[in-house]
Amino acid sequence: MNILPEEDIFDLQNKIFIVGEIDLLLEFNIEEQSKYVLIDWKRSLHRDSDHKNENQLKIYAQILKNQGYNIHKHGWIISHKKNNQSKKLNLEHGENLLKHLSDWEQQTFRSSIRSCGLCKRSDSKLNPCPQSACMDIFDIKHDGSPVTFRETGVTKSEWKSLLKNKTITIKKNNHRYEICLDENFDTSIEHSVDWNHESFDVRGKIKKRTHIMSFDVINIIINPRVFIGLN
């Protein structure tokens, strides 16, 4: 028997790469033929994630079959945190990878993923989503915990002034907004901004929003993380 941990796997389907890692692949020699057993580790097994876990192992098995491997009719999903938690999975029948891809494209995501404000790409420095639907800093009606924003309606000179002076006042929508930098703002971001652009798509977090009724001023504390030049 050969023990192959963390075995990389990939396949090209309809110009889409499927890339993954088989947690444990066991190679048995039976009657001078190699046969492979797939095992996937999970912290624990939950009924609400069974379908996803099973599909993952079935897809890996089908990719190996397509590449000429002789796959054992059963694979296993095993909890490495809780004793005696395991699930035997029938891998004897083939999987239609194109159908899986089609289902994946049309699936309805959990509400936590559907919300741009909770997606890591909404304010990613390396790979920001070009279609993020986060609200801008002037429209968010928010007085609680930090929330993600995406702002394109602030001018370059206003951004420069904010980063230099830590606070600016902007009149918009018949209101006066006092925009302040959060105390934890990373000042090194200012030096990485390409000011040759005339406007910016800025992503970050609103830390606090307070309407000071006596002065009719809306105070907003923000922590901008990403400046994307638009033109």
C-alpha positions as CSV (number, residue, x, y, z in Angstrom):
1,M,0.0,0.0,0.0
2,N,1.2,3.5,-0.8
3,I,0.0,6.4,1.4
4,L,-0.4,9.6,-0.6
5,P,-1.4,12.5,1.7
6,E,-2.6,15.9,0.4
7,E,-2.6,14.8,-3.2
8,D,-3.1,17.7,-5.6
9,I,-5.8,17.2,-8.3
10,F,-6.9,19.3,-11.2
11,D,-9.0,19.0,-14.4
12,L,-10.1,21.2,-17.2
13,Q,-13.9,21.3,-17.9
14,N,-15.3,23.6,-20.5
15,K,-12.4,26.1,-20.0
16,I,-12.9,26.0,-16.2
17,F,-10.1,24.6,-14.0
18,I,-11.3,22.4,-11.2
19,V,-8.5,22.4,-8.6
20,G,-8.4,20.6,-5.3
21,E,-6.5,18.5,-2.8
22,I,-7.4,15.0,-1.7
23,D,-6.6,14.8,2.0
24,L,-5.6,11.1,1.8
25,L,-5.2,8.8,-1.2
26,L,-4.4,5.1,-0.5
27,E,-3.0,3.0,-3.4
28,F,-3.6,-0.7,-3.0
29,N,-2.1,-3.4,-5.2
30,I,-4.8,-6.1,-5.8
31,E,-4.2,-8.9,-8.2
32,E,-1.4,-6.9,-9.9
33,Q,-3.8,-3.9,-10.3
34,S,-3.6,-0.6,-8.5
35,K,-6.8,0.5,-6.9
36,Y,-7.2,3.9,-5.1
37,V,-9.2,4.7,-2.0
38,L,-10.2,8.4,-1.4
39,I,-10.5,9.8,2.2
40,D,-11.5,13.3,3.1
41,W,-10.9,14.7,6.6
42,K,-13.4,17.0,8.3
43,R,-13.3,18.5,11.8
44,S,-16.8,17.1,12.4
45,L,-19.7,15.8,10.3
46,H,-22.9,17.8,10.1
47,R,-26.1,17.0,8.3
48,D,-26.3,20.4,6.7
49,S,-23.0,20.1,5.0
50,D,-23.3,16.4,4.0
51,H,-24.3,17.2,0.4
52,K,-21.4,19.5,-0.2
53,N,-18.9,17.1,1.3
54,E,-20.2,14.2,-0.7
55,N,-20.1,16.2,-3.9
56,Q,-16.5,17.2,-3.2
57,L,-15.3,13.6,-2.9
58,K,-17.4,12.4,-5.9
59,I,-16.0,15.1,-8.1
60,Y,-12.4,14.2,-7.1
61,A,-13.2,10.5,-7.7
62,Q,-14.6,11.3,-11.2
63,I,-11.5,13.4,-12.1
64,L,-9.2,10.5,-11.2
65,K,-11.4,8.1,-13.2
66,N,-11.2,10.4,-16.2
67,Q,-7.4,10.4,-15.9
68,G,-7.4,6.5,-15.9
69,Y,-7.2,5.7,-12.2
70,N,-9.0,2.6,-10.9
71,I,-11.1,4.0,-8.0
72,H,-12.4,1.8,-5.2
73,K,-16.2,1.7,-5.1
74,H,-16.2,3.3,-1.6
75,G,-14.6,6.4,-0.2
76,W,-14.7,7.8,3.3
77,I,-15.4,11.1,5.0
78,I,-13.9,11.0,8.5
79,S,-13.9,13.4,11.4
80,H,-10.4,14.0,12.8
81,K,-11.8,15.8,15.9
82,K,-14.6,13.5,17.0
83,N,-14.0,9.8,17.5
84,N,-16.2,7.3,15.6
85,Q,-17.6,9.9,13.2
86,S,-17.2,8.7,9.6
87,K,-19.3,8.2,6.5
88,K,-18.9,5.6,3.8
89,L,-19.7,7.0,0.3
90,N,-20.5,5.1,-2.8
91,L,-18.2,6.2,-5.6
92,E,-19.0,3.4,-8.0
93,H,-21.3,5.5,-10.2
94,G,-19.9,8.3,-12.4
95,E,-20.4,12.0,-11.9
96,N,-21.3,14.5,-14.6
97,L,-18.8,17.3,-14.0
98,L,-20.4,19.7,-16.4
99,K,-23.7,19.4,-14.6
100,H,-21.9,20.1,-11.3
101,L,-20.4,23.2,-12.8
102,S,-23.8,24.3,-14.1
103,D,-25.4,23.7,-10.7
104,W,-22.6,25.7,-9.1
105,E,-23.1,28.7,-11.4
106,Q,-26.8,28.8,-10.7
107,Q,-26.9,28.0,-7.0
108,T,-28.6,30.1,-4.4
109,F,-26.0,31.2,-1.9
110,R,-26.5,31.5,1.8
111,S,-27.5,35.0,2.8
112,S,-24.2,35.5,4.5
113,I,-22.4,35.0,1.2
114,R,-25.0,36.9,-0.9
115,S,-24.3,40.0,1.2
116,C,-21.4,41.9,-0.4
117,G,-20.6,43.4,2.9
118,L,-19.6,40.1,4.3
119,C,-17.7,38.8,1.3
120,K,-13.9,39.0,1.7
121,R,-13.5,40.4,-1.9
122,S,-15.6,43.5,-1.1
123,D,-12.5,45.3,0.3
124,S,-9.7,42.9,-0.7
125,K,-6.4,44.6,-1.3
126,L,-5.2,41.9,-3.7
127,N,-8.4,41.0,-5.6
128,P,-11.3,43.5,-5.0
129,C,-14.6,42.5,-6.6
130,P,-15.4,44.9,-9.5
131,Q,-19.2,44.4,-8.9
132,S,-19.3,44.8,-5.1
133,A,-22.8,46.1,-4.2
134,C,-21.8,47.7,-0.8
135,M,-23.5,51.0,0.0
136,D,-21.7,54.3,0.0
137,I,-20.8,56.1,3.1
138,F,-23.5,58.7,2.7
139,D,-26.4,56.3,2.3
140,I,-25.7,53.8,5.0
141,K,-28.1,54.3,7.9
142,H,-25.9,52.7,10.5
143,D,-25.2,53.3,14.2
144,G,-24.0,49.8,15.3
145,S,-21.1,47.5,14.6
146,P,-18.7,48.1,11.7
147,V,-20.1,47.7,8.2
148,T,-18.3,47.6,4.8
149,F,-18.7,50.5,2.4
150,R,-17.8,51.2,-1.3
151,E,-17.5,54.9,-2.2
152,T,-17.1,56.4,-5.6
153,G,-18.7,59.8,-5.0
154,V,-15.9,61.5,-3.1
155,T,-13.5,63.6,-5.2
156,K,-9.7,63.1,-5.4
157,S,-9.1,66.4,-3.6
158,E,-11.5,65.4,-0.8
159,W,-9.7,62.0,-0.3
160,K,-6.3,63.8,-0.2
161,S,-7.6,66.3,2.3
162,L,-9.0,63.5,4.5
163,L,-5.8,61.4,4.5
164,K,-3.8,64.6,5.3
165,N,-6.0,66.2,7.9
166,K,-7.8,63.1,9.3
167,T,-11.2,64.8,9.0
168,I,-13.2,66.7,6.3
169,T,-16.7,68.1,6.0
170,I,-18.8,67.4,2.9
171,K,-22.2,68.8,2.1
172,K,-24.4,66.2,0.3
173,N,-28.0,65.2,0.1
174,N,-29.1,68.3,2.1
175,H,-26.9,67.2,5.0
176,R,-23.5,68.1,6.4
177,Y,-21.2,65.1,6.8
178,E,-18.2,65.1,9.0
179,I,-16.0,62.3,7.7
180,C,-13.1,61.2,10.1
181,L,-10.4,58.6,9.8
182,D,-10.6,55.8,12.3
183,E,-7.7,55.8,14.8
184,N,-6.6,52.4,13.5
185,F,-6.2,53.6,9.9
186,D,-3.1,52.3,8.2
187,T,-1.3,55.5,7.2
188,S,1.0,53.6,4.8
189,I,-2.0,53.2,2.4
190,E,-1.7,56.9,1.5
191,H,1.7,56.3,0.0
192,S,0.5,53.4,-2.2
193,V,-2.3,55.4,-3.8
194,D,-1.7,56.3,-7.4
195,W,-2.9,59.9,-7.4
196,N,-2.6,60.1,-11.2
197,H,-6.2,58.9,-11.4
198,E,-9.0,61.5,-11.4
199,S,-11.4,59.5,-9.3
200,F,-11.4,56.5,-7.0
201,D,-13.4,53.5,-6.0
202,V,-12.6,53.3,-2.3
203,R,-13.5,50.3,-0.1
204,G,-13.3,49.9,3.7
205,K,-15.2,49.9,6.9
206,I,-17.5,52.4,8.5
207,K,-16.6,52.1,12.2
208,K,-19.3,54.5,13.6
209,R,-22.0,56.8,12.4
210,T,-23.6,59.4,14.6
211,H,-26.2,62.0,13.8
212,I,-25.5,65.1,16.0
213,M,-29.0,66.5,16.0
214,S,-28.2,69.8,17.7
215,F,-25.8,70.8,14.9
216,D,-27.5,68.8,12.2
217,V,-24.2,67.0,11.4
218,I,-23.7,63.4,10.6
219,N,-20.4,62.2,11.9
220,I,-19.0,59.1,10.2
221,I,-15.7,57.4,11.2
222,I,-14.3,55.3,8.4
223,N,-11.3,53.0,7.9
224,P,-10.5,53.0,4.1
225,R,-8.5,50.0,3.0
226,V,-8.4,50.0,-0.8
227,F,-8.1,52.9,-3.3
228,I,-8.9,51.7,-6.9
229,G,-8.2,54.3,-9.6
230,L,-11.1,54.7,-12.1
231,N,-9.6,56.7,-14.9
